[in-house]
Amino acid sequence: NLQPENLQKNWLREFYQVVHTHKPHFMALHCQEFGGKNYEASMSHVDKFVKELLSSDAMKEYNRARVYLDENYKSQEHFTALGSFYFLHESLKNIYQFDFKAKKYKKVTGKEIYSDTLESTPMLEKEKFPQDYFPECKWSRKGFIRTRWCIADCAFDLVNIHLFHDASNLVAWETSPSVYSGIRHKALGYVLDRIIDQRFEKVAYFVFGDFNFRLDSKSVVETLCTKATMQTVRAADTNEVVKLIFRESDNDRKVVLQLEKKLFDYFNQEVFRDNNGTALLEFDKELSVFKDRLYELDISFPPSYPYSEDSSQGEQYMNTRCPAWCDRILMSLSAKELVLRSESEEKVVTYDHIGPNVCMGDHKPVFLAFRIAPGAGKPHAHVHKCCVVQ
């Protein structure tokens, strides 16, 4: 199937290509499930990945870096498996990072890696969601890491977030909105409230990672199977529903869709790829609850999950879940001003996915590239001294 070395090579090549095309001066890379499901065996791959990123030719102009890896997988109450990477281009003069304990900005110099000491570094805030948020999990890794930066008099938070998945397709299908979307809603609300609570000055923020947003399952199935009849298969011993089969009424009763806890097998994957799956965006509803708090640019890429992990099938989806836009980059309304106000000089805002034709793992990475005009963070006439370093 796919060796980690091979996948990493693909992944980095595609990533470097985006870096080369957009040449960002400040770059943030947020990763989830760092080390995969099997941590102890995979941590060596993580180290290789980090070393390669920090020393590669493609990144040689980035002379400062901060890497935060939550690798402490033995600590159940803290472990989130999140990885946040920040790279600064040599042409960028003054950039500061916020110290949450000292409550002041510190100039960023050199390259530093923090792994099992995240609990003790004051340069970030990390939290794991309370266990009772997602009772189905014996042990969840979902949570967030937040860092705060200041460039050109412009301060902003970058939040690496991982929200809860859909445990069962059958449960997701039962109600609209699904029970899982309710859990994600609660967790995301918790994070947003935490970012803007009273402890620190309020600044613009970007929240990005795997939100696990799913299409509204009930509506999608109804749309995909309009003319189909449904057969319910139950377990002999417990009588619980284990499978739904949707067949065309005529046409030799052709099977259109099979649904199980971890099976979403629709006969025609093209519907998720045609025109980037745009026809399905109307079922992507989970963000609508936050429309007064969060902004997102228009999506013009296909659902980012779940891609086949077979290296020869870069464009194929796995038939485990209904494809969905799980991976997103969202922003506060003040961050939207930053992104769009700086667009007027030259149209340079890009929101897209990476590696469309190549196997990148089960998620395709998503990126946002934009320019900030110097001083864009200054509110009105008075100079906003967000970066006063004591």
URGIKA-V14617 format. One record per run of one state. SS is the DSSP state (H for helix, E for strand, - for the rest). FROM is the first residue (numbers start at 0). LEN is the number of residues. If there is no record, write none. Layout:
SS_FROM_LEN, SS_FROM_LEN
//
This chain:
-_0_3, H_3_19, -_22_3, E_25_6, -_31_7, H_38_17, -_55_1, H_56_3, -_59_2, E_61_8, -_69_13, E_82_7, -_89_5, E_94_5, -_99_4, E_103_4, -_107_3, E_110_4, -_114_3, H_117_3, -_120_4, E_124_4, -_128_2, H_130_4, -_134_8, E_142_9, -_151_2, E_153_9, -_162_6, H_168_6, -_174_4, H_178_17, -_195_8, E_203_7, -_210_6, H_216_8, -_224_3, E_227_7, -_234_6, E_240_8, -_248_2, H_250_3, -_253_1, E_254_6, -_260_2, E_262_4, -_266_3, H_269_14, -_283_2, H_285_5, -_290_4, E_294_1, -_295_9, E_304_1, -_305_1, E_306_1, -_307_9, E_316_1, -_317_6, E_323_1, -_324_2, E_326_5, -_331_1, H_332_9, -_341_8, E_349_4, -_353_9, E_362_1, -_363_2, E_365_4, -_369_21
//
